[in-house]
Amino acid sequence: MDSTSVASVIKRQSDGTKELLSLLQDPFSGQLYQTGVEASLITTVVTTIVLAVAFSFFRPYNSLVYAPKLKVADDKHAPPALGRGIFAWVKPILVTKEQELIALIGLDATIFLRVLRMCRNMFAIIAVVGCAILVPVNLSKGAKGVDEASTQFILRVTPLNTWGEPNWAITICAWIFNLVVCLFLWWNYRAVLRLRRQYYDSAEYQNSLHARTLMITDIPKNFRSDEGIGRLIDEVVPTSSFSRTSIARNVKELPLRIEEHNQTVRSLEKHLAKYLKDPTNLPPQRPQCYPSKKDPNYSSYPKGQKVDAIEYLTGRIRELELEVKEVRLSVDNRNPLPYGFASYEDIEEAHSIAFAARKKHPEGTTIVMAPRPNDIIWKNMPLSKAERRNRRMLNNFWIFLLTVAWVAPNALISIFLVRLSNLGRVWKAFNDSLQAHNTWWSIVQGVAAPAITSLVYLVLPIIFRRLAIRAGDTTKTSRERHVTSKLYTFFVINYLIVFTGFSVVWSFVTVVIQNTRNGQDAWSAIQHANFGQSLFYELCNISAFWITWLLQRNTGAGVDLAQLWTLFWSFCVRKLSNPTPRELIELTAPPAFDYASYYNYFLFYSTVTLCFATIQPLAIPAAAVYFAIDIYLKKYLLLYIFVTKTESGGMFWRIFFNRMIFATILSNLVVFLAVWVRGDGTHYEAYVVVPLPFLMLAFKWYCRRTFDDKLHYYTTRSRLPDTEAPRDVLAKSKRDRLASRFGHPALYRPLITPMVHAKAQNILASVYAGRLSDSNNHASDSTSVSGYSDTYVMDPMRADKPGRKAAALPGFEIVPENRLDFEYYKGRAEFGEEHGGMGGIYGRAEDIVRSDTPGSSTLWEGSDSSRPGTPGTPTSKAAFTHQQMPTLPPLAPVDSRGDMGYTGRIQQPYGMRNDSQTNLIHGAADMPSAQSGFNQPGHIRDDSQERRAPGFLGGGPGGYGGLPQQEEEQDPMSYDYFRSARRRDPGP
């Protein structure tokens, strides 16, 4: 390469560098505003209509995706029936009122919809006021000295070209907007309080155990006993009545072993599903896998060599189940943990004690109302205050790093994606295409930039939720609220402040450096740069982008309604992979609603709209239209598709309220900037804006003092207990079964059983012939039929019912084709917990303790809907009376006399017994019995039906709890032996 070519390359690189620096200073110059907004509006309207019409046509033929709750919800929570007409879904959305929604979708979802209605009404009023005042004023004042032909309408409605005289229109609108926001927040705060009080008075809450239970954390070592919990409460309320207390016990590695067991079961199911996909034509080679590094015998396997997956995983499951069983039997010997629970007979007393202890920390503890058992994050409960603080600091540090690291990519997005002409300035070939096809690229610019920005939003909640999992939160609902607040902070900083002001800061710094080099001192250089004018100019220019972005939110709402991602993912799983029965069942379950992400989106939309309301009035109707459409679409989703995974009782409202206060204050700062830099020298209109942020803070303080205590507590007045407790208090508290209901699920939750499709039932025995045909295991001799025996061996018979065929293969659950539906498994914790099942949407809630609970006529675990026509529905009241939950014996070891109970118990001052000295879960809750795929939920046990697959409860026919059933002698070397539990003789 000669010197001329080198010089040419260097010159082009230098020109590109200068061009890039110029873009960093002013990335929005030359924006094709008008065409981009028009293109965004047209594509949004067309796409939303197409999606809505397509949804209307396909909905009647795909109820599995578009109305799963119609099939699985019980009577109390079943949404209104839908016809098969194209627009039959519209009427239920319009006629279902808020009071009905509370019973159908829960308080969290109801308040979510109320927030949407509030935003719709609020921005509709602000749009009318803002457009009626600001648009005429800006058009009339901005026309002087401005070439209207060369200035686009979307810029002329901004105060960009108005200066030199007081702009009172912006100040007046700011006061009106603040007043409207406060009015709607106050009105809805009162409505949320009313709904919250109805929630407290509901039969479901009144009959739940968590409503009258306190949770005590950070308990010192010398108070870690049942009596110690009572003494701590006495320090707060010495006159409190009898309470049943329970200190937590250290389960150590048990949750980890159970999690590893569940993962191993799922891995085995995957290998079996792939290997047995075509039972009549098995692959020539059996599936293989690498040994798990968590396996204690990992070093005994050849390094880097695969082993038979079916044989290895079967043995690993057996070992893990044996470990789980041993730990469960020895849990009472573990040390107590620094948290516990205290349950009272009266809800009012429990809440009054929690209110009295809200600012007191006896012995350094924290006493609050207990959440629902399924809401607790058990692995974070034993953490100390210092550990929680360190985890929060670490979590905030990672979020800070992510926020800072995203500044540079975000700045490049703001330069090149929002403005394609900027890309043409540094890329000559693209610039030629841009000049040749200006209209086409204007459409792409109006559609692509907001769309690509929105795609980033889908990934961020996943990242933030993963970070929040380790932050030390003790409940899932509080974790979700923290995710919402962190997401909102990230969005405001990166997508509003940095996205909008990056070029201003860059330009300001560049000008200051240049002026100082020319001999000016630093302060004079800063004053000459005029940062305020540059920032105001930038806000007016970028306002067009936010209009297109707000308009495209309607397309996102249409995509949510059409459930495109669900349809795509379901198709990929069913057609492009080998799904296990468990995966197919989970595909039919109603998905959980992501409150954290949606609340963050709505808060961010509202913040953007309020900040640009006085600068770009057209942004307000764009937001109002979005909320007006989305309120009906989200109402359908919550009624027929999504469920609330963990009900918080409407506690997301305070997150929304506080962020709306912040958004309004931030908008006041923008108003102050606009009237300061565009007004005359007196700045009177700017000074009038100054009180607004302080008035908003005073309004927040008023609402907190007026409403918050009534939101959190059923009552705040201390009530003296009766002088003599009723005789049945002890009996009722005994039925509460506090230690079991608020005990770690690892102690009693059934282990999952490998599921195999029924089409592979006949070939499954031959797959396991090598293990099950052991000469010591006579129960498995039938499998030799598939081997080399020339003798026909009859199917094994049930020991308790001669003539009835036993299960196809011990240790597995055979799932028929017509049972690959969540409807048959919704009562089982392994399925229902991730899909709202523990909250009572499919039957009885997990911690309901009274027998007179409305809407719980069906059994909780393994129950089905009581609606007519539902498979497995008992036909008479006697059926429910006859079907009783089997009782789990205590998990304590048998004493020398074989007695599972404790004779001669001493009455303790704060409970029936001292679990810290005896047994944690003696007298624990009767664990519900889940049904297998052979027994339909809700059915009475029929001997003509197939027996439940052994091992379903994590311990063979008896489960780990030792269900009282027939005794089956098995070989210790067999697979099912370690899933079985022999019934103990209760002794004399």
Helices and strands as residue ranges (DSSP letters): H 3-25, H 33-58, G 59-61, H 63-66, H 69-72, H 90-95, H 98-105, H 107-142, H 153-156, G 159-161, H 168-201, H 203-206, G 210-212, E 213-217, G 221-223, H 226-236, E 244-249, H 254-275, E 288-289, G 298-300, E 307-308, H 309-329, G 331-333, E 336-343, H 347-356, G 362-364, E 366-369, G 373-375, G 378-380, H 385-405, H 407-412, I 413-417, H 420-426, H 428-436, H 438-469, H 476-491, I 492-498, H 499-517, H 522-529, H 531-562, H 564-576, H 581-587, H 595-612, H 619-636, I 637-641, H 653-678, H 684-689, H 691-703, I 704-708, H 709-712, H 729-736, H 738-741, G 745-747, E 755-757, G 758-760, H 761-767, H 769-772, G 778-786, E 813-815, G 817-819, G 822-824, H 829-832, G 833-835, G 837-839, H 877-882, G 956-958, G 976-979
